[in-house]
Amino acid sequence: MKSVELKPNSPLSDLSELGETIKNWGKSLGFADIGFTDIDLSAYEARYFNWIGENFHGEMDYMQRHGTKRTRPNELEPGTTSIISVRMNYLDSEAENPLNVLHQSDKAYISRYALGKDYHKLMRKRLQQLAEKIAAETDGFVYRAFSDSAPVLERPLAEKAGLGFTGKNSLTIHPKSGSWFFLGELYCNLPVEIDPPFEKQGCGPCQACIQECPTQAIVDNAVVDSRRCISYLTIENKGAIPEEFRPLMGNRIYGCDDCQLVCPWNKFTTPTKEVAFESNNGLDSVGLIELWQWSEQQFLKRLEGSPIRRIGYAQWKRNLAVAIGNIEASKETLKTSVQHLESNLGQINELVDEHIKWAVSQLKTRIDGFEEPLVEEVYNASIKPFVAKNYYLPKAVKNA
């Protein structure tokens, strides 16, 4: 790549001023934070390939397909000398309180990041706009924008750029902003001053995320076995969901947020200001049976522009079948749920049929041994985590 120089007509006196200017531009584009780092990821490489070696990536072949391009930025984008790392908040404070939804087994829980529009396009568009601002002031600036869209070690780069530390749940956590944010990067050749990295994990003795994970997918400090993770099982896994995990999934049909909901740092989260991330189609609090009744055409239409759409209709129905099989409700509701499930047998494919039959079996067992629930599960201030001691949400969240 060429060396970067300021254009003769730039209002900046020298390149040393550019870093702070870029951060101001980034915040005007909606990024919550921007940091600069070099391309040396050697401290993270062995850990990453050990994770791959344990097969913790499951069926995500793309995690190993590119070899060291993920851990050596200059191999992915030759000539890269620095990286601009950004984060953007996504928690919608006006959406239904996630705790309320999680504790109503007939509601569909969708990871909060997926309630609105697909973040990939928005993040890359904003990064492109940031790059164009930099290019307008410089000569020789070369870049490439990423947001969960290429073999990039986003979280280690964010940690090196000072955007947060890597928590025990493997997510990037900022002590003043929590973890409800997306990450993005500009690989470039900009000679900017590097920001100080986070060198210390801020979790301390806290084990809340490890305790709370429904499937015990956090197998070590900052190490997640994807094969056990509900986000992986509902999104990346294309085949049958192992039976041992189905009852543990509860009503989670797309992703899981439990490790974030019990993280104490998330009481400092700043809700998003992005309209695109606001809840779409009432997905923040919708009944499982209502979603089950969607045709494939409705699925494609209602989820147009949503990240959920990429899993496809069959996988959507597979996930819903498992969640419906976990419903705890009145005897009549359980019987009605069985009827809805059985009406779809033989309609989609063998994979969905397998999960429908499992769910029907679960519900019928529950019907046969039915005991009236003591109380209806509704959100109130007494709701507690399923295992850990407390939930942590910013006060701005609806009903918090």
FENCORNOR-V763456 format. One record per residue. N is the residue number from 1. OMEGA is omega in degrees with one decimal (999 if undefined). Layout:
N/OMEGA, N/OMEGA
This chain:
1/178.1, 2/172.7, 3/-177.0, 4/176.5, 5/175.0, 6/174.7, 7/-177.6, 8/-177.2, 9/-178.8, 10/176.8, 11/179.1, 12/-178.2, 13/177.2, 14/-176.4, 15/-178.7, 16/178.5, 17/-171.3, 18/-177.5, 19/-179.2, 20/178.3, 21/178.3, 22/179.7, 23/177.1, 24/176.6, 25/-178.1, 26/180.0, 27/176.5, 28/178.5, 29/175.9, 30/176.7, 31/-179.3, 32/-177.4, 33/179.6, 34/177.9, 35/-179.0, 36/177.1, 37/175.1, 38/-173.9, 39/-177.3, 40/178.2, 41/-176.5, 42/-179.3, 43/-177.1, 44/-170.9, 45/-177.6, 46/179.9, 47/-179.6, 48/-177.3, 49/171.3, 50/177.6, 51/176.6, 52/-178.6, 53/177.4, 54/-177.1, 55/178.7, 56/177.9, 57/177.4, 58/-177.9, 59/-179.3, 60/-176.1, 61/-178.5, 62/179.5, 63/179.9, 64/-172.1, 65/-172.2, 66/176.7, 67/-175.7, 68/176.3, 69/-179.3, 70/-176.1, 71/179.4, 72/-174.0, 73/-178.0, 74/175.7, 75/178.1, 76/-178.9, 77/-176.5, 78/179.6, 79/178.3, 80/179.1, 81/179.3, 82/-178.0, 83/173.3, 84/-179.7, 85/-177.7, 86/171.9, 87/-179.7, 88/-178.4, 89/179.6, 90/-176.9, 91/-179.6, 92/-176.6, 93/-179.6, 94/177.7, 95/177.3, 96/179.3, 97/-177.7, 98/179.7, 99/178.4, 100/-177.2, 101/-178.3, 102/-176.2, 103/172.0, 104/-169.3, 105/178.5, 106/175.9, 107/179.1, 108/176.0, 109/177.6, 110/179.9, 111/-172.1, 112/-178.4, 113/-173.7, 114/-178.0, 115/-177.4, 116/-177.8, 117/179.2, 118/-175.3, 119/-175.2, 120/-176.8, 121/-178.0, 122/-178.8, 123/-179.0, 124/177.9, 125/180.0, 126/177.0, 127/176.9, 128/178.8, 129/177.3, 130/179.6, 131/179.3, 132/176.4, 133/179.0, 134/-178.6, 135/-179.2, 136/-178.2, 137/-172.7, 138/169.7, 139/177.2, 140/-179.5, 141/178.9, 142/-173.2, 143/170.0, 144/-175.8, 145/178.9, 146/167.4, 147/-179.4, 148/-171.3, 149/-176.8, 150/178.4, 151/-177.3, 152/175.1, 153/-172.0, 154/-174.2, 155/173.8, 156/177.9, 157/178.2, 158/178.5, 159/179.4, 160/-178.5, 161/176.5, 162/-178.9, 163/178.9, 164/175.6, 165/178.3, 166/-176.6, 167/178.8, 168/177.1, 169/178.7, 170/178.7, 171/173.8, 172/-177.1, 173/174.7, 174/-175.6, 175/176.1, 176/-173.8, 177/-179.9, 178/-173.5, 179/-178.3, 180/178.9, 181/173.9, 182/176.8, 183/176.0, 184/-175.4, 185/165.6, 186/170.6, 187/-174.6, 188/-179.0, 189/-173.8, 190/178.0, 191/-178.6, 192/177.8, 193/-177.6, 194/177.5, 195/177.8, 196/-179.1, 197/168.9, 198/-176.4, 199/-178.2, 200/176.5, 201/-176.2, 202/-177.0, 203/-176.5, 204/-178.5, 205/-176.3, 206/179.0, 207/-171.4, 208/-177.9, 209/179.4, 210/-179.9, 211/-171.2, 212/-175.9, 213/-173.8, 214/-176.0, 215/179.6, 216/-177.8, 217/179.2, 218/-169.8, 219/177.3, 220/179.8, 221/179.4, 222/179.0, 223/179.9, 224/172.3, 225/-175.0, 226/-176.9, 227/178.5, 228/-172.2, 229/-178.4, 230/176.2, 231/177.4, 232/-175.6, 233/-176.7, 234/-174.5, 235/-173.8, 236/-179.4, 237/-176.0, 238/-176.9, 239/179.8, 240/174.2, 241/179.9, 242/-174.8, 243/-177.7, 244/-177.3, 245/-173.5, 246/179.1, 247/-177.4, 248/-178.1, 249/179.7, 250/-178.1, 251/-178.4, 252/-174.5, 253/177.8, 254/-179.8, 255/-178.0, 256/-178.4, 257/-171.5, 258/-176.9, 259/175.7, 260/-177.1, 261/-179.7, 262/-179.6, 263/-177.8, 264/-179.0, 265/-176.1, 266/171.3, 267/178.7, 268/-178.9, 269/171.8, 270/179.8, 271/-177.3, 272/172.3, 273/-178.0, 274/178.7, 275/-177.3, 276/-177.9, 277/176.9, 278/-177.1, 279/-177.5, 280/175.8, 281/178.4, 282/-176.3, 283/179.9, 284/179.6, 285/-176.2, 286/-178.1, 287/179.0, 288/-178.3, 289/177.1, 290/179.0, 291/179.2, 292/-176.9, 293/177.0, 294/170.8, 295/177.4, 296/178.4, 297/177.3, 298/178.1, 299/-178.0, 300/-178.0, 301/-174.9, 302/-176.9, 303/176.5, 304/-177.9, 305/-179.2, 306/176.0, 307/-178.1, 308/-172.6, 309/-174.1, 310/179.7, 311/178.3, 312/-173.4, 313/-177.2, 314/179.7, 315/175.1, 316/-179.8, 317/176.5, 318/-179.2, 319/-180.0, 320/-180.0, 321/179.4, 322/-178.4, 323/178.6, 324/177.0, 325/179.8, 326/-178.5, 327/171.2, 328/-175.0, 329/178.6, 330/-178.6, 331/-179.6, 332/178.4, 333/177.7, 334/178.7, 335/178.3, 336/179.0, 337/177.0, 338/-179.5, 339/179.0, 340/179.4, 341/-175.8, 342/179.3, 343/-178.9, 344/178.9, 345/178.5, 346/-175.7, 347/-172.4, 348/174.8, 349/-175.8, 350/179.8, 351/179.7, 352/179.3, 353/179.8, 354/-178.3, 355/174.6, 356/-178.3, 357/177.4, 358/-177.6, 359/178.6, 360/179.1, 361/178.6, 362/-177.6, 363/-179.2, 364/175.1, 365/179.3, 366/179.2, 367/-177.6, 368/-179.8, 369/-169.4, 370/169.3, 371/-177.5, 372/176.6, 373/-178.9, 374/179.8, 375/171.2, 376/180.0, 377/175.6, 378/-178.2, 379/168.6, 380/-173.0, 381/-176.7, 382/-179.0, 383/-179.1, 384/173.4, 385/-179.0, 386/-179.3, 387/-176.7, 388/-171.2, 389/-172.5, 390/167.1, 391/178.6, 392/175.9, 393/176.9, 394/-177.8, 395/-177.4, 396/-177.8, 397/-179.5, 398/177.4, 399/-179.6, 400/999
